[in-house]
Amino acid sequence: IRSKMLPKEILLLMGTLNHAAANLNQIAKKRNRNEELNALERAQLQYLRTELAQLATEIKRHYQ
């Protein structure tokens, strides 16, 4: 059996994206129930936005 090893950077990227997706899903479920976000959830959303923007920048930089 031949197994492929993913680079560490790809594994870290996948982990970050999975974490962000899970958090966004929780927030979306709450908003779909017409519930307001509390201060912590708003801060988490802002943090995720920043983190995803940084990931996009790193990916662009890597492939330039």
Secondary structure, 3 states (H helix, E strand, C coil): CCCCCCCHHHHHHHHHHHHHHHHHHHHHHHHHCCCCCCHHHHHHHHHHHHHHHHHHHHHHHHCC
